[in-house]
Amino acid sequence: MAPVYSDAKNVQRTRDELSPEPSTHEVYKVKSEIINVEEGPTQVNLIGGGHAFIIGDTTNGVLGTANGVDGSQITLGTASLGTGTSEYYIFNPSNLFNERFNFTTFVDTTNSTGTQSTSAGTYTVGSGEILYSGNVIYEPNTNIYRVKVYVDADDDTLLTAYVRTLTRAGSAYPWEPVTLSTNYELTTPEEKLQYRVDCSGGTAEITRVRIKYS
Amino acid sequence: MVLLNEGLEEAATQFGGLITKGQWGTGTADPAFTDTGLGSAIPDTLNSVGSAVSGRTVQFTHTTATTEGNGYALTEYELRFANGDSLNRVLTAGINKDSSYQIQTITSVTFSRG
C-alpha cells in the first residue's frame, strides 16, 4: 500500500484548525527598568553681612567711621560679606535623609578616616576607619525623637552605625549605637542629628545611607 | 536590558541644564503634588541657580542677596524650569530676612535605578 503522507498531512492540518486550544501557553517575562529621580536634602545657610556697605541696614548702612556686623570698618564698594556662614536649616523630603556620596556637603571630611569617591558615589571604610557626617537633619523648633538608619554596603556586617543629637548651638550629646533598619528612640531629642559608621574589620564600600526620622 | 551608569550620569548632567532658577516665598500651606508653584512668591528672590554635577547627582545653589527678600518671613522655596514650571516646593521654618545677611540654598537631585 502506498504511503499516505499527503492524506496524513491534510488530516493533521484539519485537526490543527478544528482542535481545542493547546494546553501550553506562552509566558512573557517582563523586566521593567525604572529611573528614580530622588530629591535630596535642602540646606539653607545664612552668610553674614561682614563689613560691606549695605544701604538701609542699621549696622552696615552707616557712613563715616563705623564697623560692620563682623567688627571691621565698613567699606564702600567691598565685596566682602564676611566669612561667617551659619547653617540655618536642613530639610529632607518626607523626613528621609538620603546620602549618595556624590558630594561632600554632608560628610565631615575633617574627622572621617575612610575614602570617598564622589564620581562613583561611594564611601569606603577599612578596619578601624570611621565615616562621620556633618549635621544631616536640622529643623528649628522641631525635635527629632526617633530614627531608623539604613546603610547600603557590600558587607554591612562589618559596620556599626551610631547617631547623636545636638542642640541648636551645636552642643553634642553622646553617640548612641543603632541597629540598622530598626526604629530607635533617641535618648535626648533635639533639633540636629549626625550619624557615624564604624568598620570593625575588612573593607566595606558604602553606597548609600538613609535615615528616616520623626 | 540594564540602565547604564553613564546613562544615569548623563541624565543628571542634562537635568542640571533644565533647572534655571530658584525662588523664596511666604506661603505656609503643606506642599501637595498638585501645587503649581509657591503659595506666595517673593519676586525679588527669583534668581538664577548654579548647578554642579557629580556622578548621578546634580546640586543646585541659589543665593538671595542682602538687598533681596527683606522684611519677609521666608517659609517656602522652589526650583524652576526655564518655562516657569516648578520642580518642587519645600516648606521651611520661617527665616526673617533682613539686609544683614544673604541666604544660600543648596538642593540636590539624584538619578538612580528603581
Chai-1 contact restraints between the chains, C-beta under 6 A:
chainA,res_idxA,chainB,res_idxB,connection_type,confidence,min_distance_angstrom,max_distance_angstrom,comment,restraint_id
A,E33,B,L3,contact,1.0,0.0,6.0,A-B,restraint_1
A,I34,B,G114,contact,1.0,0.0,6.0,A-B,restraint_2
A,I35,B,F111,contact,1.0,0.0,6.0,A-B,restraint_3
A,N36,B,S112,contact,1.0,0.0,6.0,A-B,restraint_4
A,N36,B,G114,contact,1.0,0.0,6.0,A-B,restraint_5
A,E38,B,T110,contact,1.0,0.0,6.0,A-B,restraint_6
A,E38,B,S112,contact,1.0,0.0,6.0,A-B,restraint_7
A,E39,B,N88,contact,1.0,0.0,6.0,A-B,restraint_8
A,E39,B,V109,contact,1.0,0.0,6.0,A-B,restraint_9
A,G40,B,S108,contact,1.0,0.0,6.0,A-B,restraint_10
A,G40,B,T110,contact,1.0,0.0,6.0,A-B,restraint_11
A,T42,B,V90,contact,1.0,0.0,6.0,A-B,restraint_12
A,T42,B,T107,contact,1.0,0.0,6.0,A-B,restraint_13
A,Q43,B,I106,contact,1.0,0.0,6.0,A-B,restraint_14
A,V44,B,T105,contact,1.0,0.0,6.0,A-B,restraint_15
A,N45,B,Q104,contact,1.0,0.0,6.0,A-B,restraint_16
A,L46,B,Y101,contact,1.0,0.0,6.0,A-B,restraint_17
A,I47,B,Y101,contact,1.0,0.0,6.0,A-B,restraint_18
A,I47,B,Q102,contact,1.0,0.0,6.0,A-B,restraint_19
A,I47,B,Q104,contact,1.0,0.0,6.0,A-B,restraint_20
A,G48,B,Y101,contact,1.0,0.0,6.0,A-B,restraint_21
A,G49,B,T66,contact,1.0,0.0,6.0,A-B,restraint_22
A,G49,B,S100,contact,1.0,0.0,6.0,A-B,restraint_23
A,G49,B,Y101,contact,1.0,0.0,6.0,A-B,restraint_24
A,I54,B,T66,contact,1.0,0.0,6.0,A-B,restraint_25
A,I54,B,S99,contact,1.0,0.0,6.0,A-B,restraint_26
A,G56,B,S99,contact,1.0,0.0,6.0,A-B,restraint_27
A,D57,B,S99,contact,1.0,0.0,6.0,A-B,restraint_28
A,D57,B,S100,contact,1.0,0.0,6.0,A-B,restraint_29
A,V69,B,S100,contact,1.0,0.0,6.0,A-B,restraint_30
A,Y89,B,T92,contact,1.0,0.0,6.0,A-B,restraint_31
A,F91,B,V90,contact,1.0,0.0,6.0,A-B,restraint_32
A,F91,B,T92,contact,1.0,0.0,6.0,A-B,restraint_33
A,R100,B,T57,contact,1.0,0.0,6.0,A-B,restraint_34
A,R100,B,T110,contact,1.0,0.0,6.0,A-B,restraint_35
A,N102,B,S54,contact,1.0,0.0,6.0,A-B,restraint_36
A,N102,B,G55,contact,1.0,0.0,6.0,A-B,restraint_37
A,N102,B,T57,contact,1.0,0.0,6.0,A-B,restraint_38
A,F103,B,S54,contact,1.0,0.0,6.0,A-B,restraint_39
A,F103,B,Q59,contact,1.0,0.0,6.0,A-B,restraint_40
A,T118,B,S54,contact,1.0,0.0,6.0,A-B,restraint_41
A,S119,B,G55,contact,1.0,0.0,6.0,A-B,restraint_42
A,G121,B,G55,contact,1.0,0.0,6.0,A-B,restraint_43
A,P140,B,A93,contact,1.0,0.0,6.0,A-B,restraint_44
A,N141,B,A93,contact,1.0,0.0,6.0,A-B,restraint_45
